Amino acid sequence: MSIVQLNQISHQFGKTKIIKDVDLSIKKGEIFGLLGPSGAGKTTLVKMMTGILSPTEGEVFLNGEKMPSLNQMKHYGFMAQADALYQELTARENLDFFASLYKMPKARKKDRIQEVMEMVDLIDHLDQTVETYSGGMKRRLSLAAALVHEPELIILDEPTVGIDPVLRQSIWDELNRLKNKGVTIIVTTHVMDEADKCDRLAMLRSGRVIALDSPKQLKAEIGAATLEEVFLYYGGAED
């Protein structure tokens, strides 16, 4: 069953086409990766999935409902590249605010804030104002904010940039735990070892999907040892 469906999506800014004829079907309960260098169109694509941007051509569906849709907003959590946090508030106050937007019950909200802050290793900084956080801490808090309302779909745009390798691994452990509970996770990345952790992967270059399959299958198809070899193989094949 598909939770996200993109039908012949294109998007342009002015005369420049950023996304070109993308077809994607993302299944419920999988970790789906969007891999590509800066400028490949990953962020534009996820913004169209969330309804922040509308495609110039084509249609986006979440749970069978055409986007943008206010009704679907409560079903997903989105972590953008830019941290959307209230700097003068504490981490607890930020998370309380985001959880309240989704009408989370008060008792559950308190427990959930503890859970997500432990997951991103910020529990000792819960009552610290965000303006005193480092850049890496703000990224981790943004991830906690995307997860706090327990959405069935999580869309993460470069979630581990600026996060140390040990914590990055713990975050991936949590993403796999969520996947095992039936949560669908979409991750954009330009890091090959993270792309290898995905169930399926779409490789993007210049706004087009140049390859799509499981990391294992993508490598097997051309006899490659690494995803980097796969990307170079398919990327080099396009003019």
C-alpha positions in Angstrom: 0.0 0.0 0.0 1.4 3.4 -1.0 1.3 6.3 1.5 2.9 8.8 -0.9 2.3 8.9 -4.6 3.9 11.3 -7.0 2.5 11.3 -10.5 4.7 13.0 -13.2 5.8 15.8 -10.9 7.6 18.8 -12.3 8.5 22.1 -10.7 10.1 25.2 -11.9 11.3 28.5 -10.5 11.0 31.1 -13.2 12.3 29.4 -16.4 14.4 26.9 -14.5 13.0 23.4 -14.1 14.1 22.0 -10.8 12.1 18.8 -10.8 11.6 16.9 -14.1 8.8 14.3 -14.6 9.3 12.4 -11.3 7.1 9.3 -10.6 7.4 7.8 -7.2 5.3 5.4 -5.0 6.4 5.1 -1.4 5.1 2.2 0.6 3.7 2.3 4.1 6.3 1.2 6.7 9.5 1.6 4.7 12.5 3.9 5.0 12.7 5.6 1.7 15.9 7.5 0.8 16.3 10.4 -1.6 20.0 10.5 -2.5 21.7 13.2 -4.5 24.2 16.1 -4.3 23.2 19.6 -3.4 21.0 21.1 -6.1 19.7 17.7 -7.2 16.1 18.7 -6.2 15.7 16.7 -2.9 14.4 19.5 -0.8 12.1 20.8 -3.5 10.7 17.2 -3.8 10.0 16.8 -0.1 8.4 20.3 0.1 5.9 19.2 -2.6 5.2 16.0 -0.6 4.3 18.1 2.4 2.2 20.6 0.4 4.5 23.5 1.2 5.1 23.8 -2.6 2.7 22.9 -5.3 4.0 21.1 -8.4 4.0 23.1 -11.7 2.9 19.9 -13.4 1.6 16.6 -12.0 0.0 15.5 -8.7 1.0 14.6 -5.2 -1.1 12.3 -3.0 -0.8 11.4 0.7 -3.0 8.6 1.9 -4.9 8.9 -1.4 -5.7 12.6 -0.8 -4.4 15.2 -3.2 -1.9 17.7 -1.7 -1.8 20.3 -0.4 -4.3 19.1 2.2 -4.9 20.5 5.7 -6.4 17.2 6.7 -3.2 15.3 5.9 -0.9 17.7 7.9 -1.6 15.9 11.2 -0.5 12.6 9.7 3.1 13.6 9.0 6.1 15.2 10.8 8.5 17.3 8.7 12.1 18.3 9.6 13.3 20.9 7.3 16.9 21.9 6.7 16.3 25.2 8.4 15.5 24.9 12.0 11.9 26.2 12.7 12.3 26.8 16.4 11.4 29.6 18.8 14.8 30.8 20.0 13.5 32.6 23.2 11.6 29.5 24.4 13.0 26.5 26.1 13.2 23.1 24.4 10.3 21.9 26.6 8.2 24.9 25.6 8.9 24.4 21.9 7.9 20.8 22.0 4.8 21.5 24.1 3.8 24.1 21.5 4.3 21.7 18.6 2.5 18.9 20.4 -0.4 21.2 21.2 -0.9 22.1 17.5 -1.8 18.4 17.0 -4.1 18.3 20.0 -2.0 15.7 21.8 -3.6 14.7 25.2 -1.9 16.5 28.1 -0.7 13.3 29.9 0.7 11.7 26.7 2.3 15.0 25.7 4.4 15.2 28.9 5.7 11.6 28.4 6.3 12.0 24.7 8.4 15.1 25.2 10.6 13.1 27.6 10.8 10.2 25.1 11.9 12.3 22.1 14.4 14.4 24.1 16.0 11.2 25.4 16.1 9.9 21.8 18.1 12.9 20.6 20.2 13.0 23.8 19.0 16.4 24.9 17.2 15.4 28.1 19.6 17.4 30.3 18.9 20.5 28.3 15.1 20.3 28.3 14.6 23.6 30.2 17.4 25.5 28.5 16.4 28.3 26.0 17.0 27.3 22.4 19.1 30.5 21.7 21.8 28.9 24.0 21.9 25.7 21.9 24.7 24.9 19.5 23.9 24.3 15.8 24.0 20.5 16.3 21.7 20.7 19.3 19.2 22.7 17.3 19.2 20.1 14.6 18.5 17.4 17.2 15.7 19.4 18.7 14.2 19.9 15.3 14.1 16.2 14.8 12.4 15.8 18.2 9.8 18.3 17.1 9.1 16.4 13.9 8.5 13.2 16.0 6.7 14.5 19.0 3.1 14.0 17.8 3.8 10.4 16.8 3.0 10.8 13.0 2.5 7.9 10.7 4.8 9.5 8.1 8.1 11.3 8.9 9.8 13.4 6.3 13.4 14.3 7.2 15.5 16.7 5.1 19.2 16.0 5.8 18.4 15.1 9.5 21.9 14.2 10.6 23.9 17.1 9.2 26.2 18.4 11.9 25.5 15.5 14.3 28.3 13.3 15.6 28.6 9.7 14.3 27.6 8.1 17.6 24.4 10.0 17.9 23.8 9.7 14.2 23.8 5.9 14.7 21.4 6.1 17.7 19.0 8.2 15.6 19.1 5.6 12.8 18.4 2.9 15.4 15.3 4.9 16.5 14.2 5.3 12.8 14.4 1.6 12.4 12.4 1.0 15.6 9.7 3.4 14.3 9.7 1.6 10.9 9.1 -1.7 12.7 6.0 -0.1 14.3 4.7 0.7 10.8 5.8 4.3 10.5 6.9 5.4 7.0 10.1 7.5 6.9 11.4 9.5 4.0 15.0 10.8 4.4 17.0 13.0 2.1 20.8 12.6 2.2 24.0 13.0 0.3 25.8 10.6 2.6 26.3 7.2 1.0 26.5 5.1 4.2 23.1 6.6 5.3 21.6 5.8 1.9 22.7 2.2 2.4 20.5 2.0 5.5 17.3 2.7 3.5 14.9 0.0 2.4 14.6 1.6 -1.0 16.4 4.5 -2.6 15.8 7.0 -5.4 18.9 8.6 -6.8 18.4 12.1 -8.0 20.5 14.1 -10.5 19.5 17.4 -12.0 15.9 17.0 -10.9 15.4 13.5 -12.3 15.3 10.1 -10.7 18.2 8.2 -12.4 17.9 5.0 -10.4 15.3 3.4 -8.0 15.5 0.2 -6.0 16.9 -1.2 -2.8 20.6 -0.3 -2.2 21.5 -4.0 -2.4 19.7 -4.5 -5.8 21.1 -1.2 -7.2 24.6 -2.5 -6.5 23.9 -6.0 -7.7 22.5 -4.8 -11.1 25.8 -3.4 -12.2 28.1 -5.4 -10.0 29.1 -2.4 -7.9 30.6 -2.6 -4.4 29.3 0.8 -3.3 26.4 3.1 -3.9 28.9 5.8 -5.0 29.8 3.5 -7.9 26.1 3.1 -8.7 25.5 6.9 -8.7 28.5 7.5 -10.9 27.4 4.8 -13.3 23.8 6.1 -13.7 24.7 9.8 -13.3 27.4 9.5 -15.9 24.9 7.9 -18.3 22.7 11.0 -18.4 23.6 14.0 -20.6 
